[in-house]
């Protein structure tokens, strides 16, 4: 069955001189978290076939750093509707771009990422921390709707940095 991984972009630099929201970069901690999550997904044999990222610098950078650190070979596509995005925007982009991908990772923003995760679970409440990823098994890319996902796992980078287990 297809697998959809929702990822919230990593921590951004609120002190950066960029005045436009979509140009805000990652901070140092965010860049490190993105790399950790890329390695974690590879280590767990969860490499995506396709990455769909928001055009915002912080989301694109999260996707690119994770892919580089994890050695992913799948394509990264920039998906304009993911900025700022809504659950419907996210699901529409996935359905339109999926093709024959078996595992798709999206990198987006709040509140759309958490709201989409909650929607896939049937309106449960799931809050995505920065750089967290949650994976859902779905029946098909064209049948994404409320309650259509089964949560397989959810991971945050702090699980791999706190307590001595560090994948840096």
N, C-alpha and C positions, 0 to 999 in steps of 0.2 A: 504494500500500500504506500502511496506517496506520503512524504514527511515534510511538514512545514516548520521551519525554525524561525521564530520571531526573536529579533535581537534589538535591544535599545542601544542607541549610540552611547559611546563611552563619555566620561566626564569632559566637559568643554571648559575652555578658558574664558571666564567671565571678565577677566581683566585685560583681555586682548584689545588692541586699539581699533579693531574692526567695528564699525558702527552698524553694519547690516547683519541681522540675525543669522542669515544663511551662510555668512562668511566666517562665523566664529569657529576657531580651531579647537582641537583637543588640547587639554593641558597635559602635563607630563604623566600624571597618574592615569589619565584616560588612555593615552597612547600605550602605556604599559599594560593596562587592563585589556585593551583590544588585542594586543599580541598574546597575552595569556589565554584569552578565549579562543583564539585561532589555534594555538597549540593544544588546548584541551579538546576541542572538537576533533582534531586530527588524532590525538591520543585515544579518544573514545570511538574512533572509526565513524565519525559523524560529519565528514567533509561534505559540503554542499556541492551539488552539480551546477547550481546557478545561484548567484547572489544578486538581489535587487536592492539597491541602496537609494536613499533620499539624495537629492542633489546638494543638500547642505554640506559644507566642508566637514563638519564634525562627524556626520554619518558616512560620507564617502571615505574619510580617513579611517574610521573604525573598520569598515569593510576591507579596505586595502591593507591595513596593518594586520588584521586577523588573517587574511588570505596569504600574505607574505610569510608571516610567522608560522602558519600551519602548512605551508607548502601546497595550498589548494590550486588545482588546475582549472577549475570551473570559471566560467565567465562572470565578470562583475558588470552589471548593467545599471545605469543611472535611471531611476524611475521618478520623473517629475511629480506625479500625484502623491508620492510619499512625503512631500514637504508641503505643509506640516502634516498632512495626511489625516485620514479618518479610518475607522475600521472598514467601511465600504470601499474607500480608495485602495486600501491595502489588499483586500480580497479581490477586487477587480483587476489590479495590476498582476497579482499572482496568477489568476485565471488566464489573463491575456498573454502573459509572458512564459508560462510554464513549459510549453512544448512537450518534449519527452523527458524532462527532468524528473528524477525520482525524489530528490531532496533539494528543497529551495530554502535559502536563508534570506530574510528581509532585514534590513538595518534602517530603523526609523526613529520616530520621536514619541514623546509622551504628549498627550495621553493616548494617542492612537495605538501604540504597541500594547499597553496594558488592556485597553478596551477591546482590542482584537482578540487577545488571549482569553479574556473573560467571555467574549461573545462565542468563541469556538467551543468553550466549555459549557455553554448554555446559560450565560449570564452569571456565572460564578464570579467571584472577585479575585483577581490575580494582579499584583502590583509588581512591575518590572523595575528593578534597580538599574542604574547605569551599567552598561556593558553586559547585563544579564541576557541569557538566552533561554527560551522555552521551546520545546519540540512537541509537535502534535502530529499524530497519525490521522490522515484524512482519507476518505473514500476515493475522492478524485478531485482534481483541480477545478473542475467546473461545478462541483456541488458544495462549495464552501459556504456555509450558512450557520446561523446560531445552533449550537449544540452538535455540530458536525465533526468536532475534533476530539481526539482522546489524548490527554496529556501523557507524554512518554517520560519527560524529564524537564527540570528547570535548574539552571546553574548560574551562579554569579561569580565573578572573578575573585571576590574576597574569600571564597571557599578554598582557593588555591594559593592564597598569599598569607592568610592568617594561620597561625599555628605551625609554621615551618614548612608546609608543603608548597613550594614555589616552583612554577614552571618557567621562570624567566630565562 
